[in-house]
Amino acid sequence: MIHDVEWLQDRHAWPGLNGLVIIDSLREFDGKTEQETRVYITSLSLDAPNLAKIVRSHWAIENSLHWVMDMVFRDDESRIRTENAPANFTTIKHMAHNLLRNAPGKDPLRQRRFSAAWDDDYRASLITA
């Protein structure tokens, strides 16, 4: 653990910087083990268990929304980059995601999206529900 972050504050002029959070994680699957170290900067002055909760909650959001947006709407492949278009399309995709997520049934979101694209009645049912 690095305790002195003064050098980082001096070099980058980050106001309120209080520390670095270093998380070593191990993940086991299919008989293989992956080790990863992640480093976060923080303005918080908390103990390790509370900082760990915050990091886990961040990844819960990442896994529940951003991952879904990339897998269902292919966000990482988007080439929309001009003026307000990225923010506008993000808003529209979030609205579509909410409509698809709240639709009755057990089909995966990707299947619901394709159904909405090809079936006018299904798409109308999503909007009017």
N, C-alpha and C positions, 0 to 999 in steps of 0.2 A: 504494500500500500504506500502511495506517495503522500506525505503529509504536507510538504511545503509546495504551494502552488504560486508563490510570489513570482517566480521566474516566468510562469505562464501569463500572469496578470501584466507583468512588465512588458512582455513581448507582444501580446495581443490586445492589451487594454480592454479586457472584458470586465465591465463594472459588475460588482457583486459576486464575482467568482469566489467560491468558498472551498471548492475541492474537486477531486477527481474520484469517480467511482469505477473500480476495476472489477469486472465480473468474469470469472473463469467458469465455463460450463462444459459439462460432458453429456454427450447424447449417444445412446446405444440403440442400434437398430440393425436387423439382419446379421447379427454377430459381429458388427463393426462398431468401433467407438470413435466419435468425432470430438475433438477438443477445440474450444473457441474462447478467445479472450476479447471482451468488449470493454471499451473505455468511454465513459461519459463525463462531461463537465457539468458541474452543478453550482447553483447559488444557494442551495439549501444547506443547513447545518443540522443534519440528522444522523442518527446512528445507522449502522449497517443493516439491521433488520427492516427499518422503515424505508431506507433507500431501496432495498431489494423489492419491497412491496410496490414502490412507485415504478421501478423498472419492469416488473412483471405486469403491472396494469398497462403500461405502455405497449408491451408486446401483445397483451390480450386485445387491445384496440387494433394493433397492426394485423393480428391474425384474424380478427372477426370482421374488419371492414376493408382494409387496404388489400389484403390477400384476395378477398372475395371480389373486390373491384377489378383487380388484375386478372383473375381467372375467368370471371363472367363477362367483363366488359373490355378486357385486354388493355387496361390503362397504360401499362408500361410500353405498349407498342404504339400508342397514340402519337401522331405527328402534328396535332393541333397546337400551335404555338403563337399565333398572331393576336396581338392586342387583348381584348377581353374574351376571346374564344375559349381558352383553356378553362377559365373560371365558369363561363356559361355552360360548357359541356359537362364539367364536373357536377354542377348543380343539377342538370338534367339527368345525368347518370345516377346521382344519389336519389333523386325522385323515383326513377325507374327501379332502382334497387329496392327502395322501400315498398313500392307497389308489388314487386315480384315476391319479396320476402313475406308480405302479409297475405298473399293469395292462398286460398285453401288448397289442400292437397299435399302430397308428399314428394312430388317431382323435384329434382335438383334445380337450383336457380338457373343454371345454364339451359336446361330443358325448358323451363318456364319462359326464358328469354326468347328462345327459338319459337316456341309456341305463340308467343305474343307477336313475333315478327310475321308469322305465316297465317295466323288465324285471327281474322277481324273480330269475331265474336268473343274470343278469349281476351284479346287486347281490350275490347270495350268493357268486359267484365272486370278487368283489373282496375280500370279507371273509375267505374261506377260503384265499386264495392265499398 
